[in-house]
């Protein structure tokens, strides 16, 4: 059992055996656990567009580069993306059809690539345990996608310090009722770079 305490807009979780832990640490741990669980049962992504081969994050230049093992666009149409951990959330590059959640996405039926600054929350509805809590409508980075490489530049200062790591993920849309509307956008991590230390 844990208690959530807010102090100067920073969320902390209290675990009786660990004490206070910053939200970013808890969510990073949740993502690592989800990647581990998915890697055991979800080997379909092992050599695909959602396997990160290498990445770099440069806070000073406000940029990040992610290289994957297969053409980034080979998963389209689909609901997936890539993220860079930052002080104030995750800078996410996503593609998905059917949701007008950004200026760039609009009503594009094929799912245009666009960026968000996203915060995540834990969720019992999502198989991974992670759900989008907030997402910006405005793009927060300039993107360039070529074959197996993603470049994010001009990352908005609102993200805060770019800390890394980078993550690849699928998105699923769930409802806590048996019928739509969608109430949860679930984030299902498939790859993380650098990989967690064992």
DAURHU-V650225 format. One record per run of one state. SS is the DSSP state (A for helix, B for strand, O for the rest). FROM is the first residue (numbers start at 0). TO is the last residue. If there is no record, write none. Layout:
ss = <SS	SS>
from = <FROM	FROM>
to = <TO	TO>
//
This chain:
ss = <O	B	O	B	O	B	A	O	A	O	B	O	B	O	A	O	B	O	B	O	B	O	B	O	B	O	B	O	A	O	B	O	B	O>
from = <0	1	7	9	15	18	22	41	42	45	51	58	62	68	71	75	79	86	88	95	113	122	129	135	141	146	148	153	156	159	161	174	183	193>
to = <0	6	8	14	17	21	40	41	44	50	57	61	67	70	74	78	85	87	94	112	121	128	134	140	145	147	152	155	158	160	173	182	192	197>
//
